[in-house]
C-alpha cells in the first residue's frame, strides 16, 4: 500500500468479486482498454 499513490486497503472483505470489474476483465483484450474503463468505486 502506497498512500502517496492513492493506494489503500479496503476495510471490508468482499465474499465475491465485484461484477462490474469482472465484466470489464472479460470485455477487453488489452490492459490499456481495461484501464480506461475501470469503475472508480466499488
DONU-997553 format. One record per residue (C-alpha): residue number from 1; residue in one letter; y, x, z. Coordinates in nm, 2 decimals. Layout:
<atoms>
{NUM; 'A'; {Y; X; Z}}
...
</atoms>
This chain:
<atoms>
{1; 'X'; {0.00; 0.00; 0.00}}
{2; 'X'; {0.34; 0.13; -0.10}}
{3; 'X'; {0.64; -0.07; 0.03}}
{4; 'X'; {0.88; 0.13; -0.19}}
{5; 'X'; {0.69; -0.01; -0.49}}
{6; 'X'; {0.70; -0.36; -0.35}}
{7; 'X'; {0.33; -0.35; -0.28}}
{8; 'X'; {0.20; -0.54; 0.02}}
{9; 'X'; {-0.12; -0.67; 0.18}}
{10; 'X'; {-0.17; -1.05; 0.19}}
{11; 'X'; {-0.21; -1.19; 0.53}}
{12; 'X'; {-0.48; -1.43; 0.41}}
{13; 'X'; {-0.82; -1.36; 0.28}}
{14; 'X'; {-0.90; -1.56; -0.03}}
{15; 'X'; {-1.25; -1.70; -0.04}}
{16; 'X'; {-1.24; -1.74; -0.42}}
{17; 'X'; {-1.03; -1.57; -0.70}}
{18; 'X'; {-0.71; -1.73; -0.79}}
{19; 'X'; {-0.79; -1.94; -1.10}}
{20; 'X'; {-0.46; -1.87; -1.28}}
{21; 'X'; {-0.53; -1.50; -1.26}}
{22; 'X'; {-0.90; -1.54; -1.37}}
{23; 'X'; {-0.78; -1.75; -1.67}}
{24; 'X'; {-0.55; -1.47; -1.78}}
{25; 'X'; {-0.81; -1.20; -1.74}}
{26; 'X'; {-1.03; -1.39; -1.98}}
{27; 'X'; {-0.74; -1.47; -2.22}}
{28; 'X'; {-0.61; -1.13; -2.31}}
{29; 'X'; {-0.77; -0.82; -2.47}}
{30; 'X'; {-0.51; -0.57; -2.37}}
{31; 'X'; {-0.36; -0.47; -2.04}}
{32; 'X'; {-0.01; -0.50; -2.18}}
{33; 'X'; {-0.06; -0.86; -2.28}}
{34; 'X'; {-0.21; -0.94; -1.94}}
{35; 'X'; {0.07; -0.76; -1.75}}
{36; 'X'; {0.34; -0.96; -1.93}}
{37; 'X'; {0.18; -1.29; -1.83}}
{38; 'X'; {0.05; -1.24; -1.48}}
{39; 'X'; {0.17; -1.51; -1.23}}
{40; 'X'; {0.44; -1.38; -0.99}}
{41; 'X'; {0.30; -1.56; -0.69}}
{42; 'X'; {-0.03; -1.69; -0.57}}
</atoms>
